[in-house]
Amino acid sequence: MQSPLFAYNDQQTQERWSLQNKHMLRVTLEGHDDVLARKGTMVAYQGLVEFDAEWQNTNQRRARARTGEGLDLMRCHGQGTVYFANLAQHIHVMEVEQDGLTVDSSYVLAMDSSLHHEVIAVDSVYGISGSGKYQLNITGRGRVALMTSGAPLLMQVTPDKYVNCDADAIVAWSTGLRVQMQAQTHSSGVWRRRGTTGEGWELSFMGNGFALVQPSELLPPQNAQIGQGLAAQYGMGQHGARGQNQGNVWS
């Protein structure tokens, strides 16, 4: 049998974490190094690998209920190779070290089980209740795989060059950065997008580190129930993800 499909063979590598291609993550398990992955993102595996739902403690459950931020994870353990993907999004592997990584949980695909994660708050500069933004803080040493809709932009932040990012486009940033959430508006109604620009809340980063931005202000619909019409195919309307929002990323 012959086909161009045979060009997409398994990529052989000695690295534990690697990319099969820009849309698929390949992780090798050796029996002592569990991986935590977003539930339902395993697309294939080889070897003796088991998948179990990851237990959440009381504080994690309360934080998820109060903020909407958190991770529904499965623990992958055993010996073999596992392939992960989610909605054909671009995947990027990052090494987490002492500085830590702050990320929107919607963009986390997988991480080493040695890493610790907890929900933190980014306060609004206006001090308005409910206008802040909650994120996931990942600390320890290990690797984490992030997802973006398209190829991202990594912006360096220095003491003499701060960076502003749309709150819906930011994916992750160095935990050590100082962050403020603000709405650049000249109107007393800070909830209203300013003028006709369509721009609203943004995050301002100061210090030393980086900010990772994706070329989209929304993720593809997670768990969308596709109905009829073009709008539904893109997750809009009563037949799309917004109409069928069951605690997914469109909150």
C-alpha positions as CSV (number, residue, x, y, z in Angstrom):
1,M,0.0,0.0,0.0
2,Q,1.3,3.5,-0.9
3,S,0.0,6.9,0.2
4,P,1.4,10.3,1.1
5,L,0.1,9.5,4.6
6,F,3.1,7.3,5.3
7,A,5.2,10.5,5.5
8,Y,3.6,11.2,8.8
9,N,5.4,8.4,10.7
10,D,6.1,8.4,14.4
11,Q,9.0,10.9,15.1
12,Q,11.7,8.9,16.8
13,T,13.5,10.9,19.6
14,Q,15.3,10.3,22.9
15,E,13.5,13.3,24.4
16,R,10.8,12.5,27.0
17,W,8.7,15.5,25.8
18,S,8.7,16.2,22.1
19,L,6.3,17.4,19.3
20,Q,5.1,14.8,16.8
21,N,4.1,17.9,14.8
22,K,3.0,21.4,15.7
23,H,-0.5,20.1,16.7
24,M,0.4,16.9,18.5
25,L,2.5,16.3,21.7
26,R,4.5,13.1,22.3
27,V,5.4,12.1,25.8
28,T,7.4,9.0,26.8
29,L,6.6,7.4,30.2
30,E,9.1,5.1,32.0
31,G,7.1,4.0,35.0
32,H,8.2,6.6,37.5
33,D,7.4,9.9,35.9
34,D,3.6,10.4,35.7
35,V,2.1,13.1,33.4
36,L,-1.0,15.1,34.1
37,A,-3.0,15.9,31.0
38,R,-6.3,17.7,30.2
39,K,-9.1,15.1,30.3
40,G,-9.9,13.7,27.0
41,T,-6.8,14.9,25.1
42,M,-5.2,11.5,24.6
43,V,-5.4,10.6,20.9
44,A,-3.1,7.5,20.8
45,Y,-0.7,5.6,22.9
46,Q,1.7,2.6,22.8
47,G,2.8,0.3,25.6
48,L,1.3,-0.3,29.0
49,V,-0.2,3.0,30.0
50,E,-3.1,3.6,32.4
51,F,-5.3,6.7,32.7
52,D,-6.9,7.8,35.9
53,A,-8.9,10.9,36.9
54,E,-6.8,13.2,39.0
55,W,-8.1,13.8,42.5
56,Q,-8.8,17.4,43.6
57,N,-8.5,18.4,47.2
58,T,-11.1,20.6,48.9
59,N,-9.3,23.8,48.3
60,Q,-8.9,23.1,44.6
61,R,-12.6,22.3,44.3
62,R,-13.6,25.5,46.1
63,A,-11.3,27.6,44.0
64,R,-12.7,26.1,40.9
65,A,-16.3,26.7,42.0
66,R,-15.5,30.3,43.1
67,T,-13.4,31.5,40.2
68,G,-14.1,29.2,37.3
69,E,-10.3,28.7,37.0
70,G,-8.8,25.3,37.4
71,L,-7.9,22.1,35.6
72,D,-9.8,18.9,34.9
73,L,-6.9,16.5,34.7
74,M,-6.2,12.8,34.2
75,R,-3.0,11.1,35.4
76,C,-1.1,9.1,32.8
77,H,1.3,6.5,34.2
78,G,3.0,3.3,33.1
79,Q,5.5,2.5,30.4
80,G,5.0,3.6,26.8
81,T,4.4,6.6,24.6
82,V,1.3,8.8,24.7
83,Y,0.2,11.3,22.1
84,F,-1.9,14.3,23.1
85,A,-3.8,16.9,21.0
86,N,-6.8,19.3,21.4
87,L,-8.7,20.8,18.5
88,A,-5.6,20.9,16.3
89,Q,-4.3,23.8,18.3
90,H,-0.6,24.7,18.2
91,I,1.4,23.1,21.0
92,H,4.4,24.5,22.8
93,V,6.6,22.8,25.5
94,M,8.0,25.1,28.2
95,E,10.5,24.3,31.0
96,V,9.2,25.6,34.3
97,E,11.9,26.6,36.7
98,Q,12.2,28.7,39.9
99,D,10.6,31.8,38.3
100,G,7.3,30.0,37.8
101,L,4.7,30.4,35.1
102,T,1.3,32.0,35.3
103,V,-1.2,30.8,32.7
104,D,-4.9,30.7,31.8
105,S,-5.9,27.1,32.5
106,S,-7.8,27.0,29.2
107,Y,-4.4,26.8,27.4
108,V,-2.8,24.0,29.5
109,L,-2.6,20.6,27.7
110,A,-0.3,18.6,30.0
111,M,2.4,19.0,32.7
112,D,4.8,16.9,34.7
113,S,3.1,15.6,37.9
114,S,6.0,17.1,39.9
115,L,4.7,20.6,39.2
116,H,2.4,22.4,41.6
117,H,-0.5,24.6,40.5
118,E,-2.9,26.9,42.3
119,V,-5.4,29.6,41.4
120,I,-4.4,33.2,41.9
121,A,-6.2,36.6,41.3
122,V,-5.1,39.4,39.0
123,D,-6.8,42.5,40.5
124,S,-8.5,45.2,38.5
125,V,-6.9,48.6,38.8
126,Y,-10.5,50.0,39.3
127,G,-11.0,47.8,42.4
128,I,-14.5,46.8,41.1
129,S,-15.7,43.5,42.5
130,G,-15.8,40.8,39.9
131,S,-13.7,42.7,37.3
132,G,-10.5,41.0,38.2
133,K,-9.1,38.0,36.4
134,Y,-8.1,34.6,37.8
135,Q,-5.2,32.6,36.5
136,L,-3.3,29.4,37.3
137,N,0.1,29.7,38.9
138,I,2.5,26.8,38.1
139,T,5.6,26.3,40.2
140,G,8.4,23.8,40.7
141,R,10.6,22.1,38.1
142,G,9.3,20.3,35.1
143,R,7.7,20.7,31.7
144,V,4.3,22.0,30.7
145,A,2.7,21.9,27.3
146,L,0.6,25.0,26.3
147,M,-1.9,25.4,23.5
148,T,-2.5,28.4,21.3
149,S,-4.8,29.2,18.4
150,G,-2.2,29.8,15.8
151,A,1.5,30.7,16.1
152,P,2.0,32.9,19.2
153,L,4.1,36.0,20.0
154,L,6.5,36.0,22.8
155,M,7.1,39.6,24.1
156,Q,10.0,40.4,26.4
157,V,9.3,42.6,29.4
158,T,12.1,44.7,30.9
159,P,12.1,47.5,33.6
160,D,12.3,50.1,30.8
161,K,9.9,48.4,28.4
162,Y,6.5,47.3,29.8
163,V,3.9,45.4,27.7
164,N,0.2,45.7,27.5
165,C,-1.9,42.7,26.2
166,D,-5.5,42.1,25.5
167,A,-6.9,40.1,28.5
168,D,-8.6,37.7,26.1
169,A,-5.4,37.1,24.0
170,I,-2.8,36.6,26.7
171,V,-1.8,32.9,27.3
172,A,0.9,33.0,29.9
173,W,3.6,35.1,31.5
174,S,6.5,35.0,34.0
175,T,5.1,34.8,37.5
176,G,7.6,37.4,38.8
177,L,6.1,40.1,36.6
178,R,4.0,42.9,38.2
179,V,0.5,42.8,36.6
180,Q,-2.4,45.2,36.6
181,M,-5.7,44.7,34.9
182,Q,-7.2,47.9,33.4
183,A,-9.6,49.2,30.8
184,Q,-8.2,52.1,28.8
185,T,-11.4,54.1,28.6
186,H,-12.3,57.8,28.9
187,S,-15.9,56.9,29.7
188,S,-17.3,56.5,33.2
189,G,-18.7,53.2,32.1
190,V,-15.6,51.0,32.4
191,W,-17.7,47.9,31.4
192,R,-18.4,49.4,28.0
193,R,-15.7,48.9,25.3
194,R,-14.2,52.2,24.5
195,G,-15.5,54.1,21.5
196,T,-15.8,51.9,18.4
197,T,-12.4,50.2,18.7
198,G,-13.8,47.0,20.2
199,E,-11.0,47.0,22.8
200,G,-11.8,46.4,26.5
201,W,-9.9,44.9,29.4
202,E,-6.1,44.5,29.1
203,L,-3.2,43.4,31.3
204,S,-0.2,45.6,31.9
205,F,3.1,43.8,32.6
206,M,6.1,45.3,34.3
207,G,9.5,43.9,35.5
208,N,11.7,41.3,34.0
209,G,10.3,38.3,32.1
210,F,8.0,37.5,29.1
211,A,4.4,37.5,28.1
212,L,3.0,35.0,25.6
213,V,0.1,36.2,23.3
214,Q,-1.9,34.2,20.8
215,P,-3.3,35.6,17.5
216,S,-6.8,35.1,18.7
217,E,-9.0,36.5,21.5
218,L,-11.0,33.3,21.8
219,L,-10.2,29.6,21.9
220,P,-12.0,27.2,19.5
221,P,-15.2,25.9,21.2
222,Q,-14.5,23.2,23.8
223,N,-17.2,20.5,23.9
224,A,-19.3,22.4,21.4
225,Q,-22.5,20.8,20.2
226,I,-22.4,21.7,16.6
227,G,-25.8,22.6,15.1
228,Q,-26.9,24.1,11.8
229,G,-25.5,27.1,10.0
230,L,-22.2,28.8,9.7
231,A,-22.4,30.5,13.1
232,A,-22.9,27.2,14.9
233,Q,-19.8,25.8,13.2
234,Y,-17.8,28.5,14.8
235,G,-19.4,27.9,18.2
236,M,-21.8,30.8,18.0
237,G,-25.6,31.0,18.4
238,Q,-27.9,28.7,20.3
239,H,-26.5,25.6,18.5
240,G,-22.8,26.4,19.2
241,A,-20.6,26.5,22.2
242,R,-21.9,29.8,23.5
243,G,-25.4,28.5,23.5
244,Q,-24.3,25.1,24.9
245,N,-21.9,26.5,27.5
246,Q,-21.3,23.8,30.0
247,G,-18.4,25.3,32.0
248,N,-16.1,25.5,29.1
249,V,-13.6,28.2,28.1
250,W,-16.2,30.6,26.7
251,S,-17.1,31.8,30.2
